Amino acid sequence: MHFVISMFVAFVCFVSLLIFKEILNKIISFIIAVLGCATFSYAMAILIKKCGEWFAWWSGDPKYIYGNFLWIFAIVFIVYVIVHIILIKKNKKMETN
């Protein structure tokens, strides 16, 4: 259930950034983006832990959630920043044409 709730929160953060991009200032957008990245990373860490339990890769010790969360968060945040930079360049290019 934690996985579903975390994915829902991440989805809501993503959609709110898309819908309210003109209204939100940069600080609020950054906070929502970090929150969305964190909840998505937590959901993926839970999924990896559950897969480890289901397929008997390991016992499913909860300490794996924290370790997986850290490296997943770094990857998700870097991907978000790259996509954000690409979208900014695309918007500037569209405005100049």
CORDA-V934964 format. One record per pair of residues at least 12 apart in sequence whose C-alpha atoms are under 6 Angstrom apart, sorted by the first residue. I is the first residue (numbers start at 1). J is the second residue. Records with the same first field share a line. If there is no record, write none. Layout:
BEGIN
I = J  J
END
This chain:
BEGIN
3 = 43
6 = 39  43
7 = 40
10 = 36  39  40
13 = 32  36
41 = 69  72  73
42 = 69
45 = 65  68  69
END
